């Protein structure tokens, strides 16, 4: 049976053969039955293949374009609680395919390693360690002491206890963030005084606003955390994204933790992970809207976006700007610019693709337009 399955290697994908092997063992199939199944599998696989010369680009564009007309616009879905809003529908799809650097609602699903993921109190503690704490979160008041030309921030002891922070921790964090300041502890307050003497009053007012949002502890960029139960374990939903720093926390399971920021995934985990993230995010948007698109279209678009080793959006500066054909580039956006630039350097267009042939009213080199017919005529006898 092993030999029989091995003989189909290369004819049927390995993952399908692996699944078949598992099934044959659980169902105790005979050699003859396995042979029958393999033959049927090969037929189905061959039929599922796309024909040579099929215009897959146009079909993929159509497969996304048509269902997206049924999608919701500018909807923010609240995941679990009012603070966790998530972009959905068409705006999210545009965000993914345009490869936007700044996304509207960055979100992380932070999974915890066993045994901590079973203990809600421990998960709460980890969530508190992940959330970014600013000085205003642990302060009860901000006062400018004009005679002494200094800022006095009253510290909230109860809040500090809940966040497991000491006065020294806060003092150290502020001193690191503001090297031009003298930072010292008073009685239940933090005293900030500028080192320079000029324009001190104006500087103090500016400084007061800056000090309010000064970083104290936690993971930068994580504005909100929410421990939730997922299946038989607890995990943390985090509004904001910073994978690199979250991975440094020893209780976090870095094999399962994900973010919806594709650029960050590329930076931390590499281009293959970013490709998979595009597939997952696009599929999720489609499934949430109750739309059904063949996974191969989504995979194809992900390959196009990431094939260069960088994430390039489907924009005039991304994928479209790199097309070989002048007419194809000009048909997307800013046509005059492309045509003038091409004429300056004497660029040639080989008319290999769909758009440029449509513009020139010629048969498209796909499907029936792909093969050329050559007829040899017999010489007619005189």
C-alpha positions as CSV (number, residue, x, y, z in Angstrom):
1,X,0.0,0.0,0.0
2,X,2.9,2.3,0.8
3,X,4.4,1.7,-2.6
4,X,1.0,2.3,-4.3
5,X,0.6,5.7,-2.6
6,X,4.3,6.6,-3.3
7,X,3.7,5.9,-7.1
8,X,1.2,8.8,-7.2
9,X,3.8,11.2,-5.8
10,X,4.0,14.2,-8.1
11,X,0.6,13.4,-9.7
12,X,-1.4,14.3,-6.6
13,X,-0.2,17.0,-4.0
14,X,1.6,15.5,-0.9
15,X,-0.8,17.0,1.6
16,X,-3.7,15.1,-0.1
17,X,-1.7,11.8,-0.2
18,X,-0.9,12.3,3.5
19,X,-4.6,12.7,4.4
20,X,-5.5,9.7,2.2
21,X,-2.9,7.5,4.1
22,X,-4.5,8.5,7.4
23,X,-8.0,7.7,6.1
24,X,-7.0,4.3,4.6
25,X,-5.6,3.2,8.0
26,X,-8.6,4.4,10.0
27,X,-11.1,2.8,7.5
28,X,-8.9,-0.4,6.9
29,X,-9.2,-0.3,3.1
30,X,-7.9,-3.1,0.9
31,X,-5.2,-2.6,-1.7
32,X,-7.9,-2.8,-4.5
33,X,-10.0,-0.1,-2.8
34,X,-7.0,2.2,-2.3
35,X,-6.2,1.8,-6.0
36,X,-9.8,2.9,-6.8
37,X,-9.6,5.9,-4.5
38,X,-6.2,7.0,-5.9
39,X,-7.5,6.8,-9.4
40,X,-10.7,8.8,-8.5
41,X,-8.5,11.4,-6.6
42,X,-6.3,11.9,-9.6
43,X,-9.3,12.5,-11.8
44,X,-10.8,15.1,-9.4
45,X,-7.4,16.8,-9.0
46,X,-6.8,17.0,-12.8
47,X,-10.4,18.4,-13.3
48,X,-9.7,21.0,-10.6
49,X,-6.6,22.3,-12.4
50,X,-6.9,25.6,-14.4
51,X,-6.7,25.2,-18.2
52,X,-3.5,26.5,-19.9
53,X,-4.0,30.0,-21.3
54,X,-6.8,30.8,-18.8
55,X,-7.0,34.5,-17.9
56,X,-6.6,34.0,-14.2
57,X,-5.9,37.7,-13.5
58,X,-9.2,38.9,-14.9
59,X,-11.1,36.1,-13.2
60,X,-9.5,36.8,-9.8
61,X,-10.3,40.6,-10.2
62,X,-13.9,39.7,-11.1
63,X,-14.2,37.2,-8.2
64,X,-13.2,39.9,-5.8
65,X,-14.9,42.9,-7.5
66,X,-18.4,41.4,-7.8
67,X,-18.9,40.2,-4.2
68,X,-17.3,43.3,-2.8
69,X,-20.3,45.3,-4.2
70,X,-22.4,43.4,-1.7
71,X,-20.1,44.3,1.2
72,X,-20.8,46.7,4.0
73,X,-19.1,50.1,4.0
74,X,-17.4,51.8,7.0
75,X,-18.5,49.3,9.6
76,X,-16.6,48.9,12.8
77,X,-17.5,45.6,14.6
78,X,-17.1,45.5,18.3
79,X,-15.1,42.4,19.3
80,X,-16.3,41.5,22.8
81,X,-16.6,44.9,24.3
82,X,-17.1,48.5,23.1
83,X,-13.4,49.4,23.3
84,X,-12.3,46.8,20.8
85,X,-13.5,48.0,17.4
86,X,-12.4,46.1,14.3
87,X,-12.6,47.3,10.7
88,X,-14.7,45.0,8.5
89,X,-16.1,44.7,5.0
90,X,-14.8,46.7,2.0
91,X,-12.6,49.2,4.0
92,X,-10.7,46.3,5.5
93,X,-10.3,44.6,2.1
94,X,-9.0,47.9,0.6
95,X,-6.6,48.2,3.6
96,X,-5.1,44.8,2.9
97,X,-4.8,45.0,-0.9
98,X,-3.5,48.6,-0.8
99,X,-0.9,47.4,1.8
100,X,-1.5,50.4,4.0
101,X,1.3,51.0,6.5
102,X,-1.1,52.6,9.0
103,X,-4.2,50.5,9.6
104,X,-7.3,51.9,11.3
105,X,-7.8,49.2,14.0
106,X,-4.6,47.3,14.7
107,X,-5.5,44.2,16.9
108,X,-3.5,41.4,18.4
109,X,-4.7,38.0,19.6
110,X,-2.2,37.1,22.3
111,X,-2.2,33.5,23.4
112,X,-0.6,32.3,26.7
113,X,1.5,29.2,27.2
114,X,0.2,26.3,29.4
115,X,-0.3,26.1,32.4
116,X,-0.9,29.9,32.7
117,X,-3.6,30.0,30.1
118,X,-6.0,28.1,32.4
119,X,-5.8,30.6,35.3
120,X,-7.9,33.7,34.8
121,X,-6.1,35.7,37.6
122,X,-2.7,35.0,36.0
123,X,-4.0,36.0,32.5
124,X,-5.3,39.2,34.0
125,X,-1.9,39.9,35.4
126,X,-0.2,39.3,32.0
127,X,-2.8,41.5,30.3
128,X,-2.0,44.3,32.8
129,X,1.7,43.9,31.9
130,X,1.0,44.1,28.2
131,X,-1.1,47.3,28.3
132,X,0.9,50.5,27.7
133,X,0.8,52.7,30.8
134,X,1.3,56.4,30.5
135,X,2.0,58.9,33.3
136,X,-1.5,60.3,33.2
137,X,-2.8,56.7,34.0
138,X,-1.0,56.7,37.3
139,X,-1.4,60.4,38.2
140,X,-4.2,62.0,40.1
141,X,-3.2,65.6,39.2
142,X,-0.8,67.7,37.1
143,X,0.1,71.1,38.6
144,X,2.5,73.8,37.3
145,X,4.3,75.4,40.3
146,X,5.1,78.8,38.9
147,X,7.4,80.2,41.7
148,X,9.6,77.1,41.6
149,X,9.2,76.7,37.7
150,X,8.4,73.0,37.9
151,X,5.7,70.5,37.2
152,X,4.3,68.4,40.0
153,X,2.4,65.2,39.1
154,X,0.4,63.7,42.0
155,X,0.7,59.9,42.0
156,X,-2.3,57.6,42.4
157,X,-1.1,54.9,44.9
158,X,-4.1,52.6,44.5
159,X,-3.7,52.6,40.7
160,X,0.0,52.0,41.1
161,X,-0.6,49.0,43.4
162,X,-3.0,47.5,40.9
163,X,-0.5,47.8,38.1
164,X,2.3,46.5,40.2
165,X,4.4,49.7,39.8
166,X,6.6,51.5,42.4
167,X,7.5,55.2,42.6
168,X,11.1,54.4,41.6
169,X,9.9,52.5,38.5
170,X,7.9,55.6,37.3
171,X,10.8,58.0,38.2
172,X,13.3,55.8,36.2
173,X,11.0,55.5,33.2
174,X,10.3,59.3,33.0
175,X,14.1,60.1,33.5
176,X,14.9,57.8,30.5
177,X,12.2,59.4,28.3
178,X,13.1,63.0,29.2
179,X,16.9,63.3,29.4
180,X,16.6,67.2,29.5
181,X,14.7,67.1,32.7
182,X,15.6,66.8,36.4
183,X,13.2,64.1,37.7
184,X,12.9,63.6,41.4
185,X,10.4,62.2,43.9
186,X,8.6,64.4,46.4
187,X,6.0,63.3,49.0
188,X,3.5,61.3,46.9
189,X,4.3,63.4,43.8
190,X,6.8,63.4,40.9
191,X,8.7,66.7,40.4
192,X,9.8,67.5,36.8
193,X,12.1,70.5,36.3
194,X,13.8,71.6,33.0
195,X,17.6,71.8,33.1
196,X,17.7,74.9,30.7
197,X,16.9,78.3,32.0
198,X,15.5,80.1,28.9
199,X,11.7,80.5,28.1
200,X,11.0,78.4,31.1
201,X,7.3,79.2,31.5
202,X,6.4,78.6,27.9
203,X,8.4,75.4,27.9
204,X,6.7,74.2,31.1
205,X,3.2,74.4,29.5
206,X,4.5,72.4,26.5
207,X,6.2,70.0,28.8
208,X,3.1,69.4,30.9
209,X,1.2,68.0,27.9
210,X,4.2,65.9,26.8
211,X,4.6,64.5,30.3
212,X,1.0,63.4,30.5
213,X,1.5,60.9,27.6
214,X,5.0,59.8,28.7
215,X,5.6,56.1,28.6
216,X,5.9,54.4,32.0
217,X,5.6,50.6,31.5
218,X,3.9,47.9,29.4
219,X,4.1,47.3,25.6
220,X,4.3,50.5,23.5
221,X,1.3,50.8,21.1
222,X,-1.1,48.6,23.1
223,X,-4.0,50.9,24.1
224,X,-6.5,48.4,25.4
225,X,-6.4,44.8,26.7
226,X,-9.2,42.3,27.2
227,X,-8.8,38.8,28.6
228,X,-11.3,36.4,27.0
229,X,-12.1,32.7,27.1
230,X,-11.4,30.9,23.8
231,X,-12.4,27.3,23.9
232,X,-10.9,25.8,27.0
233,X,-8.2,28.4,27.5
234,X,-7.9,32.1,28.2
235,X,-6.3,34.5,25.8
236,X,-5.9,38.3,25.5
237,X,-7.4,40.6,22.8
238,X,-5.2,43.7,22.5
239,X,-6.1,46.9,20.7
240,X,-2.8,48.1,19.1
241,X,0.0,46.1,17.7
242,X,3.6,45.4,18.7
243,X,4.6,41.8,18.1
244,X,8.3,42.1,18.8
245,X,7.8,43.4,22.3
246,X,5.0,41.0,23.1
247,X,7.2,38.0,22.1
248,X,9.6,39.1,24.8
249,X,7.1,38.2,27.6
250,X,8.0,34.7,28.7
251,X,4.4,33.6,29.3
252,X,3.3,34.5,25.7
253,X,2.9,31.7,23.2
254,X,4.7,33.1,20.2
255,X,3.7,30.2,17.9
256,X,0.0,31.2,18.1
257,X,0.0,35.0,18.8
258,X,-1.0,37.0,15.7
259,X,-1.7,40.6,14.7
260,X,-3.8,42.0,11.8
261,X,-0.9,44.4,10.8
262,X,0.7,42.6,7.8
263,X,3.7,44.9,7.7
264,X,4.5,44.1,11.2
265,X,4.2,40.3,10.5
266,X,6.7,40.8,7.6
267,X,9.1,42.7,9.8
268,X,9.0,40.2,12.7
269,X,8.3,36.8,11.1
270,X,9.2,37.3,7.4
271,X,7.6,37.5,4.0
272,X,6.1,33.9,4.0
273,X,4.3,34.7,7.2
274,X,3.0,37.9,5.7
275,X,1.7,36.0,2.7
276,X,-0.2,33.7,4.9
277,X,-1.5,36.6,7.0
278,X,-2.9,38.2,3.8
279,X,-4.7,35.0,2.9
280,X,-6.1,34.6,6.5
281,X,-7.2,38.3,6.8
282,X,-8.8,38.3,3.3
283,X,-10.6,35.0,4.0
284,X,-11.8,36.3,7.3
285,X,-13.3,39.5,5.8
286,X,-15.1,37.4,3.1
287,X,-16.4,34.8,5.6
288,X,-17.7,37.4,8.0
289,X,-19.7,38.9,5.1
290,X,-21.1,35.5,4.2
291,X,-19.3,35.6,0.7
292,X,-17.7,32.6,-0.9
293,X,-14.6,33.1,-3.0
294,X,-12.3,30.2,-4.1
295,X,-9.2,30.2,-1.9
296,X,-7.0,30.0,-5.0
297,X,-8.0,33.6,-6.0
298,X,-7.0,34.8,-2.5
299,X,-3.7,32.8,-2.7
300,X,-2.9,34.2,-6.1
301,X,-3.4,37.8,-5.0
302,X,-1.3,37.2,-1.9
303,X,1.5,35.8,-4.1
304,X,1.3,38.9,-6.4
305,X,1.5,41.2,-3.4
306,X,4.5,39.4,-1.7
307,X,6.4,37.8,-4.7
308,X,9.1,40.5,-4.7
309,X,10.1,39.8,-1.1
310,X,8.4,43.0,-0.1
311,X,4.7,43.9,0.5
312,X,3.6,45.8,-2.5
313,X,0.0,47.0,-2.7
314,X,-2.2,47.0,-5.8
315,X,-1.7,50.7,-6.3
316,X,0.0,52.9,-9.0
317,X,3.2,53.0,-6.9
318,X,3.1,49.3,-6.1
319,X,2.4,46.4,-8.4
320,X,0.8,48.4,-11.2
321,X,3.7,50.8,-11.4
322,X,6.1,47.8,-12.1
323,X,4.2,46.3,-15.0
324,X,6.4,45.7,-18.1
325,X,3.9,47.2,-20.5
326,X,3.6,51.0,-20.9
327,X,0.0,50.9,-22.0
328,X,-1.0,48.7,-19.0
329,X,0.6,51.2,-16.6
330,X,-1.1,54.1,-18.4
331,X,-4.5,52.4,-18.2
332,X,-4.5,52.3,-14.4
333,X,-3.8,55.9,-13.3
334,X,-1.8,59.0,-14.4
335,X,-1.6,58.0,-18.1
336,X,0.1,61.1,-19.4
337,X,3.0,60.7,-17.0
338,X,3.6,57.1,-18.1
339,X,3.4,57.8,-21.8
340,X,5.6,60.9,-21.6
341,X,8.3,59.0,-19.5
342,X,8.2,56.0,-21.9
343,X,8.6,58.2,-25.0
344,X,11.5,60.0,-23.4
345,X,13.5,56.8,-23.1
346,X,12.1,55.1,-26.2
347,X,10.4,52.2,-24.3
348,X,9.0,49.3,-26.3
349,X,5.7,47.5,-25.6
350,X,5.6,43.8,-26.6
351,X,1.8,43.6,-26.2
352,X,2.1,40.4,-24.1
353,X,-0.8,41.0,-21.7
354,X,-4.6,41.6,-21.7
355,X,-5.0,45.4,-21.3
356,X,-2.7,46.6,-24.1
357,X,-4.3,44.3,-26.6
358,X,-7.8,45.4,-25.6
359,X,-6.7,49.1,-26.1
360,X,-5.4,48.3,-29.6
361,X,-8.5,46.2,-30.5
362,X,-6.5,43.0,-31.0
363,X,-7.2,39.4,-29.9
364,X,-5.9,38.9,-26.4
365,X,-3.1,36.3,-26.1
366,X,-5.1,34.0,-23.8
367,X,-7.5,31.1,-24.3
368,X,-8.4,30.8,-28.0
369,X,-6.1,33.8,-28.8
370,X,-3.1,31.9,-27.4
371,X,-2.3,29.4,-30.2
372,X,-1.3,30.5,-33.7
373,X,-2.5,28.3,-36.6
374,X,0.1,27.6,-39.3
375,X,-1.2,25.9,-42.5
376,X,1.2,24.3,-45.0
377,X,-0.3,24.6,-48.5
378,X,0.6,21.9,-51.0
379,X,1.8,23.5,-54.2
380,X,-0.9,23.3,-56.8
381,X,0.3,21.6,-59.9
382,X,0.3,23.8,-62.9
